[in-house]
């Protein structure tokens, strides 16, 4: 009962404060709902270093077109018991709306730090990305700020993610995810969420809706509760 009440309170508060104000009227009627799936393998994990690999697939057009596939790898270095730095690389093969498939490379680094650590954990991540190798597009930088909320010690926890991104043109994306995180075995977890996103394309803000899922597996679990 306590967990259910916590989920309801967090869902209502998150949606009212962070999602509703950003929804333009036309966006409240969803058009095509996409499916985003992430599978993460935590290859190496110790007290100070963690190495992970991830595969990503994104499907649109009524779940008929695989338009975005990615391979990612990250190394996380713990600077202290609370703060860590991430260094990573992303290889993409995707077809933006109305365009042909093309390759995209990204290198990134970021800092993760706690904003609140009580029954609920609120964690912030600040990321810098360098986008390189796109055909007919000059290399550019992207800056991202993310916040995540969950109950770290619970096997079943409400989960909220809010991210914003900035490029050379300024503020260009807002992404919200609201769902649950389930730790179904030591070192293994699943997250499922509804995602609402607003992206600026030229002078127009375009809404995008998706069902998001993330599967995370640790080769050598060291904690009875997954991250």
Beta strands, then each sheet from edge to edge (+ up, - down):
strand 1: 33-45
strand 2: 49-60
strand 3: 65-78
strand 4: 84-94
strand 5: 102-117
strand 6: 121-132
strand 7: 140-150
strand 8: 156-167
strand 9: 170-185
strand 10: 188-201
strand 11: 204-218
sheet 1: 1+ 2- 3+ 4- 5+ 6- 7+ 8- 9+ 10- 11+ 1+
end
